[in-house]
């Protein structure tokens, strides 16, 4: 069982930056895939970014490429999402998620992730 806890959300003006953190427990394999998703009111949950734990392989949604960076600190068992040049359309609840360890490929589909955090609100004002 992987437990995930997000932090770092808040209110920021357009053009500003935030860094989200996700503390992960019980990660037993460098095959683990960790991802960030977001969900705005009335919309489907959507993929933001994902990374292979302990490695450099990552993927991003087109809407955040060049603005967001996902990274992981194995020693701290924490994955980060650095968000720069934020836009009002980035406003959403952001969730950290993990695939089961026997899946080694990055997926952009929420239903393929078995473990989820409680979410953290990000609000970008115009």
C-alpha positions as CSV (number, residue, x, y, z in Angstrom):
1,X,0.0,0.0,0.0
2,X,1.5,3.3,-1.1
3,X,0.3,6.4,0.9
4,X,0.5,9.8,-0.7
5,X,0.2,13.2,0.9
6,X,0.3,16.4,-1.1
7,X,1.1,19.9,0.1
8,X,2.1,23.3,-1.3
9,X,-1.1,24.5,-2.9
10,X,-2.4,28.0,-2.5
11,X,-3.5,31.2,-4.2
12,X,-1.1,32.9,-6.6
13,X,-1.4,35.6,-9.3
14,X,-1.1,34.8,-12.9
15,X,2.5,34.6,-13.9
16,X,3.6,33.4,-10.5
17,X,5.0,30.1,-9.3
18,X,4.2,27.3,-6.8
19,X,5.9,24.1,-5.9
20,X,3.7,21.1,-4.9
21,X,5.2,18.3,-2.9
22,X,3.9,14.7,-2.5
23,X,5.3,12.6,0.3
24,X,5.2,9.0,-0.6
25,X,5.4,6.1,1.8
26,X,6.0,2.4,1.0
27,X,7.6,2.9,-2.4
28,X,9.4,-0.4,-2.8
29,X,10.6,-0.3,-6.4
30,X,12.3,2.1,-8.8
31,X,9.7,0.9,-11.3
32,X,7.1,2.9,-9.5
33,X,5.4,5.5,-11.7
34,X,4.3,8.7,-9.9
35,X,2.1,11.2,-11.5
36,X,0.3,14.5,-11.0
37,X,-3.3,15.0,-12.1
38,X,-5.7,17.9,-11.7
39,X,-9.4,18.4,-11.7
40,X,-11.2,21.7,-12.1
41,X,-14.8,22.1,-11.1
42,X,-17.2,20.4,-13.6
43,X,-14.3,18.9,-15.5
44,X,-12.7,15.5,-15.8
45,X,-9.6,14.7,-14.0
46,X,-6.7,15.2,-16.3
47,X,-3.0,14.2,-16.6
48,X,-0.4,16.8,-15.8
49,X,3.0,15.1,-15.5
50,X,4.5,11.8,-14.4
51,X,7.9,10.4,-13.6
52,X,9.5,7.0,-13.2
53,X,10.6,6.8,-9.5
54,X,14.4,6.9,-9.2
55,X,14.9,7.6,-12.9
56,X,14.9,10.5,-15.3
57,X,12.0,9.4,-17.5
58,X,9.1,11.8,-17.4
59,X,6.2,13.0,-19.4
60,X,4.0,16.1,-19.5
61,X,0.7,17.2,-20.8
62,X,1.0,19.6,-23.7
63,X,-0.8,22.3,-21.7
64,X,2.0,22.5,-19.1
65,X,5.2,21.7,-21.2
66,X,7.8,24.3,-20.7
67,X,6.1,25.6,-17.6
68,X,5.9,22.7,-15.2
69,X,8.7,20.4,-14.0
70,X,8.3,17.1,-12.2
71,X,11.1,15.7,-10.1
72,X,11.7,13.2,-7.3
73,X,13.9,13.0,-4.3
74,X,14.4,9.3,-3.5
75,X,16.1,10.0,-0.1
76,X,13.1,12.0,1.0
77,X,10.6,9.8,-0.8
78,X,9.0,13.0,-2.2
79,X,7.9,13.9,-5.7
80,X,7.6,17.6,-6.6
81,X,5.8,19.6,-9.2
82,X,7.4,23.0,-9.9
83,X,4.8,25.2,-11.6
84,X,6.0,28.4,-13.3
85,X,4.2,31.0,-15.4
86,X,0.9,29.9,-13.9
87,X,-2.3,30.8,-15.7
88,X,-5.9,31.1,-14.5
89,X,-6.7,27.9,-16.4
90,X,-4.3,26.0,-14.2
91,X,-6.7,26.5,-11.3
92,X,-7.7,23.0,-10.0
93,X,-7.3,20.5,-7.3
94,X,-4.0,18.8,-7.9
95,X,-3.6,15.1,-7.0
96,X,-0.5,13.0,-6.6
97,X,-0.9,9.4,-7.8
98,X,1.1,6.2,-8.1
99,X,0.9,3.1,-10.2
100,X,1.4,-0.3,-8.8
101,X,5.1,-1.3,-8.9
102,X,4.7,-4.0,-11.6
103,X,3.8,-1.4,-14.1
104,X,6.9,0.3,-15.5
105,X,5.4,2.5,-18.2
106,X,4.1,6.0,-17.7
107,X,0.4,6.4,-18.2
108,X,-1.7,9.5,-18.7
109,X,-5.0,7.7,-17.8
110,X,-6.2,8.3,-14.2
111,X,-7.8,4.8,-13.9
112,X,-4.4,3.2,-14.4
113,X,-3.2,4.7,-11.1
114,X,-4.0,2.6,-8.0
115,X,-3.0,5.1,-5.2
116,X,-4.1,8.7,-4.7
117,X,-3.5,11.5,-2.3
118,X,-6.2,13.7,-1.0
119,X,-5.4,16.6,-3.3
120,X,-4.3,20.2,-2.8
121,X,-6.1,23.3,-4.2
122,X,-4.2,25.6,-6.6
123,X,-5.9,28.9,-7.5
124,X,-4.5,31.3,-10.0
125,X,-6.0,34.7,-10.1
126,X,-6.0,36.9,-13.2
